[in-house]
Amino acid sequence: MKIVIQRVSKASVTIDGVVHGQIQQGLLLLVGVGPDDCKEDVDYAVRKIVNMRIFSDEEGKMNHSVQDIDGQILSISQFTLFANTKKGNRPAFTGAATPDLAKTLYEELNQALRAFVPVETGIFGADMQVSLTNDGPVTIILDTK
């Protein structure tokens, strides 16, 4: 799995002009699933995401996790994280998992995260408009491989 983690002060996802999910302080996740990903990748990602200390403490140091601040997560499926841009000008997405596998693992990730923090999502495969206010800005790339 490849996951872009953005620390946000607010974020939302709109589908067909309707807000489908929104959060205040927390994390925006852009989640890409690869063909070799499995439950172990989900478990690893959940452990890292909920415990990653990227929120500031009283002294301005990044010492708090999304759990520590009672934050939320907005999770968006993003197969384009597996784009291959080596040849030509049009990215190839053959490195991404099949839609069935990607949807299954994406939903497992979100369900597992919900055991720790509130999670909002987009709709897998939908045309989504994502809006965010990046806090910091802080953006981290998590690769489970």
N, C-alpha and C positions, 0 to 999 in steps of 0.2 A: 504494500500500500504506500502511496505517496499522499501526504496530507500537508497542505499549507495551513498553518495555524496563525491567525491574526488576532492580536489583543484588541478588542473594540470597546468603545463606550456606548455604541449602539449599532445594530445591524438589522436588516430586514430582507425578506425575499418576496417578490411580487410575481404572480403568475396570472396572465390575462387581465392585468389591471387590478387584481385583488391581492391584498397582503395575505400571504399564506403563513408566514412565520416571522416573528420579530423578537429581539432580545434587547436588553439594556447591557450593562457591563458584563463582559465575559469574553468568549472566544467564537470567532467565525472559523469554521473548518471547511476547506475545499478538499474533498476526498476523492482520490483516484484509486481504483482497484486494478491490480495486474493479474495476468492469467495464472501465476504461481501462488497467489495469495490464498490464505486459509485461516482457520480459526485462531491459530497461533499469532498471525499478524494482527488480527482484531484484538486479541488479549494484550499483546504488546502495546499497540496503539492506545488502547483505553488506559492502561497503566501509566503510560507516559503523559497523555493529555491531561488526565485529572490531577496528576501530581507535579506537573511541570511548574516550577516557580518562576513565573514571568510577570507577576503583579507586584507593584511596589508596596513596601512596608512603610511605616511612619517616617523612616529615615531616607526614603527614596530608593532603597535597594530592592532588586527583584527577589523577594523572599517568600511571596505568597502564591499559592495555586488558585485555580478557578474555584476549587472547593472552599479554600480559606476565606475567599471574599464573598461567598454565597452567590457566585456568578452563574451565568447561563451559557449555553452553547447553541449556535445556529449552524447546522450541518448541511452542506450542499454537495451533491454528487458532482464530480468533475473529471470525466474520462480524459479530457484534454491534457491533464497532467502527464499522460503517457505519450504525448506527441513526439514523433521523431522528425526532426528538422534538418537532418544531415543532407538530404538530397532535394534539390529544387526549392520552390517557394511555397508549396502547399504541404502543410504538415500531414504526416501519416499517423493513424491512430491504431495500427495493427498491434502495438504493444500493450493495449488495454485489454482487460478481461472481457469475456463475452457479456452481453447485457444480463443474462440470467445469473451468472456468478457474481457480477458486480453488484446487482441489486440485492442479492442474498447477503453478501458480506457487508454492504453499506447499511442495510437494515439491522444486521447483527451488531455492528459497531454502535449505531444509534441506541439500540435497546440496551446494550451493555453500559453505555455512558449514562443512561437514565437512572441507573442504580446509584449514581453519585451526584449528578446535577441535572437541573431541568434542561431538556433538549428540544429545540424546534428544528424543523427540517423544511426543505423544499420538496418537490415531487420528482422522484427519479425519472430521468429522461425528458422532463418538461423543459420548455423554453422559459428560463427564469431571469428576472432582473434582480440583481443583488445590490443592495445599498449598504454602505458601512461608513462609520467614522472610526478610523484606525487610531488606537490609543498609543501614543509614544512617538512615532509609530514603532510597533513591535510586530515583526513577521518572522516566523520560524518554519523551516521545512523539516518534516518528519518522514523518514523513509524506513519502513519496517524491515527492509532487506539489508 
